[in-house]
């Protein structure tokens, strides 16, 4: 039993730093004036289910939502994300509408045949930070058919 | 010492044309004035990944996939403004100033009322190893840099993909 617990602890210690960047980013955004992190019930359970079942090629995900329309400077939050995200992430899309106040920054990190996406998006009063680890082949297959794109978007 | 310098200079001269030319597409003053801005950055590893989005069943898609796999990067910067000509009309010259002697004008469409399109190609012999596309309208400015060997006949198939604007199709419609 001690051996098993030790192995589990070791595994946890090795696995945790791989995704520590997400937690750090979320905490840094939470400390930012104007936004407050929202607790999402059963999110941990949903994440565990996804990690086991891997629906549609999704290996893992993390999600943090923030509320508040305080004075948010996207450049400041972008700086937070870029300084705290793990090595290997590159900016894929940065879109910012000063007219509507909406913005989104998407970063990507290829890991073998998988893609890790880090998305920070903001609209009127919500800011969302998502990390998704998805199978590139499955994603490619899903997005190849226009009907599937619609289905994926609706989900 | 002289020998060392000679070898060093020779190495530098040999290496320079081979080195990928990094073109600065980021103009902070544009981003400051723009109402909407979109930046898309696809480096070589991401392009390999994006290549998977094109199936190998269709010959055209296979050709596009092969071309994408040979590219080093696709960079798109697009800005929309609230009023006409809020940006420097001579921005093209600032981009052109960064390009070396191998870059030649490929397409140059000028219009006082419609959009202007300038395409510069990096010509190495009879091969194109890079493209800069600048599309400007009174309220919109888009610049695209495609880095890597390009089959010009298949280039139009990239229009509408990865944020690259439709150029030929819009022009055909006009």
Contacts between the chains, C-beta under 8 A, distances in Angstrom:
chain1	res1	chain2	res2	distance
A	90	B	41	6.5
A	90	B	43	5.9
A	90	B	46	7.0
A	91	B	39	7.2
A	91	B	41	5.3
A	92	B	40	6.9
A	92	B	41	6.2
A	92	B	42	7.1
A	92	B	46	6.7
A	93	B	38	7.2
A	93	B	39	7.0
A	93	B	40	5.4
A	93	B	41	7.9
A	93	B	163	8.0
A	94	B	37	7.5
A	94	B	38	7.3
A	94	B	39	4.2
A	95	B	36	7.7
A	95	B	37	7.1
A	95	B	38	4.7
A	95	B	39	7.6
A	96	B	36	7.1
A	96	B	37	5.1
A	96	B	38	8.0
A	97	B	35	6.8
A	97	B	36	4.7
A	98	B	34	7.3
A	98	B	35	5.1
A	98	B	36	7.1
A	99	B	35	4.7
A	99	B	36	6.5
A	99	B	82	7.6
A	108	B	46	6.2
A	110	B	45	5.1
A	110	B	46	6.8
A	110	B	48	7.8
A	110	B	49	5.5
A	115	B	49	6.2
A	136	B	49	5.4
A	136	B	52	5.8
A	137	B	52	6.3
A	140	B	52	4.1
A	140	B	53	4.8
A	143	B	53	6.1
A	144	B	53	6.4
A	144	B	55	6.0
